[in-house]
Amino acid sequence: MLSVSRLASAQEPEFLARETLPGRQSWNPAATGAGRIDGVVKVTGSKLYAADFRAADLPGWPAKTTHAMVIRATDGTHIYDGLDLSRLTGALKPAVVVTAEDLARIGTRVPEFYAGDLFCPIRRTPLYLGQPIALLIFEDFDSFDQARLALRDATVVKYGEETGPVTRPPYAAFRFTRVAGPTPDAPDVYSPVKNGWVSPGKFQNTERPIWARLPIPTGLGYAEAAGYGEDIRAELAADNPARLVLERQFETQ
C-alpha cells in the first residue's frame, strides 16, 4: 500500500499565517489591552492600516504595485481650466495622467445610472464639488507618497471664468424617516427597512419632491408626519391652525 501526502514544512504557508496582519502574530499588544492591534506595524512602517494588503503579500501577484491618486474639483462655480502639476518634478512625476479626454479616446463607458461625465472635461464647469478631474498613476509607493505630500496644500486645479453651479434635474431623492406606531410595542406604520425606501412620485417645477402619502392613524400623510422643512410646517398649520407644530434645530457631523 502506498500513500502520498504533502510535507508540511515544504508547503506554502496560508495567507493568514504569511500576511503581517496585526493580531495574527504570536505577540498581540491588544490582547491584554496594552496597545493598538495596528500600532506595531504602523510605527515600523510595514503597513498604513490594520488590513493593508498589497500585491507583494498575495501569491502570484507582482512584487511591485502601481498607485493611483485622484485629483478632484474644489470649485463648482467656475470653469475647469487645466492642471498645475509643476510641484511634481523628477521622481515625483506621475507615470501616467488620465483625464476626461483619455476616457473619451478609449471609449470608456459607465452604467446609464451614473449620469454625466465621469471626469470633468477641460473648459467645463464641474458637475459637483469633488468630481474627479484626473487620475495620477505612479510606478511605486514612495513616489506616490511623496507626491501626495507635495500636493497637499497646493492649488492643483486651475479655474477660469465664473459660471455659477451647474443646474440639472434632481439626480435622486429618498426619504428614510421611520413612522412609529401609536405605542412603542406597536408595529411601525412605515419603516424603510420593512417597506423599502420612499422616493417621490414626481417633482414640481421648483424641484420640490412630491412624496406619496401613506395611511397613518392620525390622518396625516407621510410627508406631514415626517415633519420636514418649512414647507411641511406651513402645510400643517394651514391644514389645522389649532394643531401644535414643534420646530427643532440640530446638527450632525
Secondary structure as UniProt FT lines:
FT   HELIX           8..10
FT   HELIX           15..18
FT   TURN            22..23
FT   TURN            29..33
FT   TURN            37..38
FT   HELIX           39..43
FT   TURN            44..45
FT   TURN            50..51
FT   HELIX           55..57
FT   TURN            59..60
FT   STRAND          67..72
FT   STRAND          78..83
FT   TURN            86..87
FT   HELIX           90..92
FT   STRAND          96..98
FT   HELIX           100..105
FT   TURN            106..107
FT   TURN            112..113
FT   TURN            122..123
FT   TURN            129..130
FT   STRAND          132..138
FT   HELIX           141..150
FT   TURN            151..153
FT   STRAND          157..162
FT   TURN            184..185
FT   HELIX           192..195
FT   STRAND          202..203
FT   TURN            205..206
FT   STRAND          209..210
FT   TURN            217..218
FT   HELIX           222..226
FT   HELIX           229..239
FT   TURN            241..242
//
